[in-house]
Amino acid sequence: MTQYDGERTIFHVDLDAFFVEVERQNDVSLKGKPVIIGGMGPRGVVSTASYEAREFGIFSSQPMTLARRLCPQAVFMRGSRDLYHLTSQKFTDILREFSPQVVPVSVDEAYMDMTGTDRLFGQPLEAAIDIRRKVRDDLGLPASIGIGPSKLVAKVSTEHAKPDGVFRVRQFEAEAFFAPQPVRNLPGIGPKANAILAKLGITTLGELAAAPIGPLRRAFGPKQVEYIQRRAKGIDNSILQERPKTKTISAETTFDSDIASRHVLERTLKQLCARVGRRLRESSQLAKGTNIKLRYGDFTTITRQLRFPTPSDADELIYDSAVMLLTSALGQRGDPIRLIGVGVNGLGEKAAQLSLLDENPVTDSDITEVLDAIRDRFGTKSISYGSN
């Protein structure tokens, strides 16, 4: 027997404590220890905490200063961005061995449509076990898999599969499964909405699904109420589909203390431009322009943008344009900078270009691809464009 009529089989695959587990593959001494990864400065925040650290009340987005007070014996690390990115690509490749429809939603999680794959991989629970085994064997990483008839149910099911397990909820079970859960477990209900619902005396999804419409309309607006209450019952009609390619790519950093040094700002900008350029080339797109973001100590934020002469994906053009924008911005306000960011916009697919002058021209993209290969092997800081 296969799926019962009308029900899809969606997997939500989540790599548990992803950053930490990747680091443990490189350093076995970290196993069993509380490990916290994030920004190391006084303004840093926690990116990921191991399960051992979470027992001390550590969670993602928490200020790193608080994490140090709660768990001073933990191992604190900045993390290896390039390694995480490479591992994420391998993770996605594994999932695509099981389904042609895989939709990554972050570096450590993805949805899969496994509907109708029973003859190839067995029943859903069997397939999920095989996927977890494959991820463990190839990457050495634990994975939790939630299975449901929709993205929503699969996502919520994953929390019950953690850590390193499988949990399935069918559509006829969804409303009863959702009812006793706290409202914050519903994707899309953030701290603000959670606080509003608490003031209305609504703490569980069952209470949210059965709540009078009037107070909810006043709190969230008439268009949102039906949608929220339907999801609180585990009903989700959204379609699993690939996300459209982003039209912008950006990177930013917050300094440990406000920076006035032009040299430091330009050096940081160069590193950010290399990161943005790398992601741009990986997307196989060209950008039409660049933009920078500056945030001052009083949290005033300004942005500036500039269009390229022709679409490009070259680090040097991105950086040169960003420096021009930085010069313009600093000329208007020279106060120390708290945060600096750079991005590219107007992204579009690359088109094949023929040169009338050279059968095999060497382009900026060719040079940056060589730099990317060197950085893959020796690290992001191993090579960069020189300064004039």
C-alpha positions as CSV (number, residue, x, y, z in Angstrom):
1,M,0.0,0.0,0.0
2,T,1.3,3.5,-0.8
3,Q,0.0,7.0,0.1
4,Y,-3.7,7.3,0.8
5,D,-5.5,9.4,-1.8
6,G,-4.9,13.1,-2.1
7,E,-2.1,13.4,0.4
8,R,1.3,14.5,-0.5
9,T,4.5,13.5,1.3
10,I,6.7,16.4,2.2
11,F,10.0,16.0,4.2
12,H,11.6,18.9,6.2
13,V,15.2,17.9,6.7
14,D,17.1,19.9,9.4
15,L,20.8,19.4,10.2
16,D,21.0,19.5,14.0
17,A,23.3,22.3,15.5
18,F,24.8,22.5,12.0
19,F,27.7,24.9,12.6
20,V,28.8,23.0,15.8
21,E,28.6,19.6,14.2
22,V,30.7,20.7,11.2
23,E,33.3,22.0,13.6
24,R,33.3,18.7,15.5
25,Q,34.1,16.9,12.2
26,N,37.4,18.9,12.1
27,D,38.1,18.8,15.9
28,V,37.0,15.6,17.7
29,S,38.0,17.2,21.0
30,L,34.8,19.3,20.8
31,K,32.5,16.3,21.0
32,G,30.5,16.2,24.2
33,K,31.4,19.8,25.2
34,P,29.2,22.9,25.2
35,V,30.2,24.8,22.0
36,I,28.9,28.2,21.1
37,I,29.5,29.8,17.7
38,G,28.9,33.4,16.9
39,G,30.4,36.9,17.0
40,M,33.3,37.2,19.4
41,G,33.1,41.0,20.0
42,P,31.0,42.8,22.7
43,R,28.2,43.2,20.1
44,G,28.3,39.6,18.9
45,V,25.4,37.3,19.0
46,V,25.0,33.5,19.1
47,S,24.7,31.8,15.7
48,T,24.5,28.2,17.0
49,A,24.8,26.4,20.3
50,S,25.4,22.7,20.9
51,Y,22.8,20.8,22.7
52,E,25.1,20.7,25.7
53,A,25.2,24.5,25.7
54,R,21.5,24.8,25.3
55,E,21.0,23.1,28.7
56,F,22.4,26.3,30.2
57,G,19.8,28.5,28.5
58,I,21.8,29.4,25.4
59,F,19.9,30.0,22.1
60,S,20.4,31.5,18.7
61,S,20.4,35.3,18.4
62,Q,21.2,35.7,22.1
63,P,23.9,38.3,22.9
64,M,27.2,36.6,23.2
65,T,28.0,38.5,26.4
66,L,25.0,36.8,28.1
67,A,26.0,33.4,26.7
68,R,29.4,33.8,28.3
69,R,27.8,34.6,31.7
70,L,25.4,31.6,31.5
71,C,28.0,29.1,30.3
72,P,31.5,30.4,30.9
73,Q,33.0,26.9,30.5
74,A,31.8,26.6,26.9
75,V,34.1,26.6,23.9
76,F,33.4,29.9,22.0
77,M,34.2,30.0,18.3
78,R,33.8,32.5,15.4
79,G,33.0,29.7,12.9
80,S,34.1,28.8,9.4
81,R,31.7,30.4,6.9
82,D,33.3,28.8,3.8
83,L,33.3,25.4,5.3
84,Y,29.6,25.6,6.3
85,H,28.8,26.8,2.7
86,L,30.6,23.9,1.1
87,T,29.0,21.4,3.5
88,S,25.6,22.8,2.8
89,Q,26.1,22.3,-0.9
90,K,27.0,18.6,-0.3
91,F,23.9,18.2,1.9
92,T,21.6,19.5,-0.8
93,D,23.3,17.2,-3.4
94,I,22.5,14.2,-1.1
95,L,18.9,15.2,-0.9
96,R,18.6,15.5,-4.7
97,E,19.6,11.8,-4.9
98,F,16.2,11.0,-3.4
99,S,14.0,13.6,-4.9
100,P,14.1,15.9,-8.0
101,Q,12.2,18.6,-6.0
102,V,14.4,19.9,-3.2
103,V,13.9,23.4,-1.9
104,P,16.7,24.7,0.4
105,V,15.5,27.3,2.8
106,S,18.8,27.9,4.6
107,V,22.3,26.4,4.8
108,D,21.1,23.7,7.1
109,E,17.5,22.9,6.2
110,A,15.5,22.0,3.1
111,Y,12.1,20.7,2.0
112,M,11.7,17.7,-0.2
113,D,8.6,16.4,-2.1
114,M,8.8,12.6,-1.7
115,T,5.2,12.0,-3.0
116,G,5.1,8.9,-5.2
117,T,8.6,7.7,-4.4
118,D,7.5,4.6,-2.5
119,R,8.6,2.1,-5.2
120,L,12.1,3.6,-5.3
121,F,12.8,4.3,-1.6
122,G,10.0,2.5,0.4
123,Q,7.5,4.0,2.7
124,P,8.2,7.6,4.0
125,L,9.7,6.4,7.4
126,E,12.0,4.0,5.6
127,A,13.1,6.7,3.1
128,A,13.7,9.2,5.9
129,I,15.9,6.7,7.8
130,D,17.9,6.1,4.6
131,I,18.4,9.9,4.1
132,R,19.6,10.3,7.6
133,R,22.0,7.4,7.2
134,K,23.3,8.9,4.0
135,V,23.9,12.3,5.5
136,R,25.6,10.7,8.5
137,D,27.8,8.4,6.4
138,D,28.8,11.1,3.8
139,L,29.0,14.2,6.0
140,G,29.2,12.8,9.6
141,L,26.3,15.1,10.6
142,P,23.1,14.3,12.4
143,A,19.8,15.2,10.7
144,S,16.2,15.4,12.0
145,I,13.3,14.8,9.5
146,G,9.7,15.9,9.9
147,I,7.2,14.3,7.5
148,G,3.8,15.7,6.7
149,P,1.3,16.4,4.0
150,S,2.5,20.0,3.7
151,K,5.4,22.2,4.4
152,L,3.8,23.5,7.5
153,V,3.1,20.1,9.1
154,A,6.5,18.8,8.1
155,K,8.2,21.8,9.6
156,V,6.4,21.6,12.9
157,S,7.0,17.8,13.0
158,T,10.7,18.3,12.8
159,E,10.8,19.9,16.2
160,H,9.4,16.6,17.6
161,A,12.1,14.6,15.6
162,K,15.0,16.4,17.2
163,P,17.6,15.6,17.9
164,D,18.6,13.2,15.1
165,G,15.3,11.5,14.6
166,V,12.2,11.1,12.4
167,F,8.6,12.1,13.2
168,R,5.6,11.9,10.9
169,V,2.1,13.5,11.1
170,R,-0.6,12.7,8.6
171,Q,-3.3,15.2,7.6
172,F,-6.1,13.5,9.6
173,E,-3.8,13.7,12.7
174,A,-2.7,17.3,12.2
175,E,-5.3,19.3,14.0
176,A,-5.1,17.1,17.2
177,F,-1.3,17.2,16.9
178,F,-1.2,21.0,16.7
179,A,-3.9,21.8,19.3
180,P,-1.8,21.4,22.6
181,Q,1.3,23.1,21.2
182,P,2.2,26.7,22.2
183,V,1.4,29.3,19.7
184,R,5.1,30.2,19.2
185,N,5.6,26.8,17.6
186,L,3.6,28.0,14.6
187,P,5.9,29.3,11.8
188,G,5.3,33.0,11.4
189,I,4.3,33.7,15.0
190,G,7.2,35.8,16.3
191,P,7.7,37.3,19.7
192,K,5.4,40.3,19.0
193,A,2.5,38.2,17.8
194,N,3.0,35.8,20.7
195,A,2.8,38.6,23.1
196,I,-0.4,39.9,21.5
197,L,-2.0,36.5,21.7
198,A,-1.0,36.1,25.3
199,K,-2.8,39.3,26.2
200,L,-5.9,37.7,24.6
201,G,-5.5,34.7,26.7
202,I,-4.4,32.5,23.8
203,T,-1.4,30.3,24.5
204,T,-2.0,27.1,22.5
205,L,-2.7,26.5,18.8
206,G,-6.0,24.8,19.7
207,E,-7.1,28.0,21.5
208,L,-6.0,30.1,18.5
209,A,-8.0,27.9,16.1
210,A,-11.1,28.2,18.2
211,A,-10.8,31.9,19.3
212,P,-13.5,34.4,18.5
213,I,-12.8,36.2,15.3
214,G,-13.4,39.8,16.6
215,P,-10.4,40.2,18.9
216,L,-8.1,38.6,16.4
217,R,-9.3,40.9,13.6
218,R,-8.6,43.9,15.8
219,A,-5.1,42.6,16.6
220,F,-4.0,41.3,13.2
221,G,-6.4,42.7,10.6
222,P,-9.3,41.0,8.8
223,K,-7.2,39.5,6.0
224,Q,-4.9,37.6,8.3
225,V,-7.3,36.0,10.7
226,E,-8.6,33.2,8.4
227,Y,-5.1,32.4,7.3
228,I,-3.8,32.2,10.9
229,Q,-6.6,30.1,12.2
230,R,-6.4,27.7,9.3
231,R,-2.7,27.2,9.9
232,A,-3.3,26.7,13.6
233,K,-5.3,23.6,12.6
234,G,-2.4,22.3,10.5
235,I,-4.0,23.2,7.2
236,D,-1.5,24.5,4.6
237,N,-2.3,24.8,0.9
238,S,1.0,26.3,-0.2
239,I,2.9,24.6,-3.0
240,L,6.4,23.4,-2.6
241,Q,8.4,25.2,-5.3
242,E,11.9,26.5,-6.0
243,R,12.4,30.0,-4.7
244,P,13.0,32.6,-7.4
245,K,16.5,33.7,-7.7
246,T,17.2,36.7,-5.4
247,K,17.6,40.1,-7.1
248,T,20.2,41.2,-4.5
249,I,23.1,39.7,-2.7
250,S,24.7,41.4,0.3
251,A,27.0,41.0,3.3
252,E,27.6,43.2,6.3
253,T,29.5,43.3,9.6
254,T,29.1,45.1,12.9
255,F,32.3,46.4,14.5
256,D,33.1,45.7,18.1
257,S,33.5,49.4,18.6
258,D,32.7,52.3,16.2
259,I,35.3,52.8,13.5
260,A,36.5,56.1,12.2
261,S,39.6,54.8,10.4
262,R,39.3,55.1,6.6
263,H,41.9,52.3,6.2
264,V,39.9,49.9,8.4
265,L,36.7,50.7,6.6
266,E,38.2,50.1,3.2
267,R,39.9,46.9,4.3
268,T,36.6,45.6,5.7
269,L,34.8,46.7,2.6
270,K,37.2,44.7,0.5
271,Q,36.5,41.5,2.5
272,L,32.8,42.0,2.2
273,C,33.0,42.7,-1.6
274,A,35.0,39.4,-2.0
275,R,32.2,37.5,-0.1
276,V,29.5,39.1,-2.2
277,G,31.3,38.5,-5.4
278,R,31.8,34.9,-4.6
279,R,28.1,34.4,-3.9
280,L,27.2,36.3,-7.1
281,R,29.4,34.0,-9.2
282,E,28.0,30.9,-7.5
283,S,24.5,32.1,-8.5
284,S,25.6,32.3,-12.2
285,Q,24.3,35.8,-12.4
286,L,25.7,39.3,-13.2
287,A,24.9,42.4,-11.3
288,K,23.9,45.8,-12.7
289,G,25.1,47.8,-9.7
290,T,26.3,47.9,-6.2
291,N,25.2,49.6,-2.9
292,I,26.6,50.2,0.5
293,K,25.0,50.6,3.9
294,L,26.5,52.5,6.8
295,R,25.1,52.6,10.3
296,Y,26.4,55.1,12.8
297,G,26.7,55.0,16.6
298,D,23.3,56.6,17.1
299,F,21.8,53.9,14.8
300,T,21.2,56.3,11.9
301,T,21.5,54.2,8.8
302,I,22.2,55.5,5.3
303,T,22.5,53.7,1.9
304,R,24.1,54.7,-1.4
305,Q,24.0,52.9,-4.7
306,L,25.8,53.1,-8.1
307,R,25.2,51.5,-11.5
308,F,27.9,49.6,-13.3
309,P,28.9,50.6,-16.9
310,T,28.0,46.9,-17.9
311,P,26.7,44.0,-15.8
312,S,29.5,42.2,-14.0
313,D,30.4,39.7,-11.2
314,A,34.0,40.9,-10.6
315,D,35.2,41.6,-7.1
316,E,37.4,44.5,-8.2
317,L,34.5,46.4,-9.9
318,I,32.3,45.8,-6.9
319,Y,35.0,47.0,-4.5
320,D,36.0,50.1,-6.6
321,S,32.3,51.2,-6.9
322,A,31.8,50.6,-3.1
323,V,34.8,52.7,-2.3
324,M,33.4,55.5,-4.4
325,L,30.1,55.3,-2.5
326,L,32.0,55.2,0.8
327,T,33.9,58.4,-0.1
328,S,30.7,60.1,-1.0
329,A,29.0,59.1,2.2
330,L,31.9,60.0,4.5
331,G,32.1,63.4,2.8
332,Q,28.6,64.2,4.0
333,R,29.0,62.7,7.5
334,G,32.3,61.7,8.9
335,D,31.2,60.2,12.2
336,P,32.5,56.8,13.3
337,I,30.8,53.8,11.8
338,R,29.1,51.0,13.8
339,L,28.1,48.8,10.8
340,I,29.2,48.6,7.2
341,G,27.6,46.5,4.4
342,V,27.8,46.1,0.7
343,G,25.5,44.5,-1.8
344,V,24.9,44.0,-5.5
345,N,21.6,44.5,-7.3
346,G,19.8,44.1,-10.6
347,L,20.8,40.5,-10.9
348,G,20.3,38.6,-14.2
349,E,21.4,35.5,-15.8
350,K,24.7,35.4,-17.6
351,A,24.6,35.5,-21.4
352,A,27.2,34.0,-23.7
353,Q,29.5,36.7,-25.0
354,L,31.7,36.5,-28.1
355,S,34.8,38.6,-28.5
356,L,35.7,40.1,-31.9
357,L,39.3,40.6,-30.7
358,D,40.3,37.3,-29.1
359,E,39.0,33.8,-29.4
360,N,39.8,33.1,-25.7
361,P,39.8,36.4,-23.9
362,V,40.8,36.5,-20.2
363,T,38.1,38.4,-18.3
364,D,37.6,39.7,-14.8
365,S,35.3,36.7,-14.2
366,D,38.1,34.3,-15.2
367,I,40.5,35.9,-12.7
368,T,37.9,35.8,-9.9
369,E,37.2,32.2,-10.6
370,V,40.9,31.4,-10.1
371,L,40.8,33.4,-6.8
372,D,37.7,31.5,-5.7
373,A,39.6,28.2,-6.3
374,I,42.6,29.4,-4.2
375,R,40.3,30.6,-1.4
376,D,38.5,27.2,-1.5
377,R,41.8,25.5,-0.8
378,F,43.6,27.9,1.4
379,G,40.9,30.0,3.0
380,T,39.1,33.3,2.3
381,K,42.0,35.5,3.5
382,S,44.7,33.7,1.5
383,I,44.5,36.0,-1.5
384,S,42.7,39.2,-2.7
385,Y,43.1,42.0,-5.1
386,G,45.8,44.4,-4.3
387,S,45.2,48.1,-3.4
388,N,46.3,50.9,-5.6
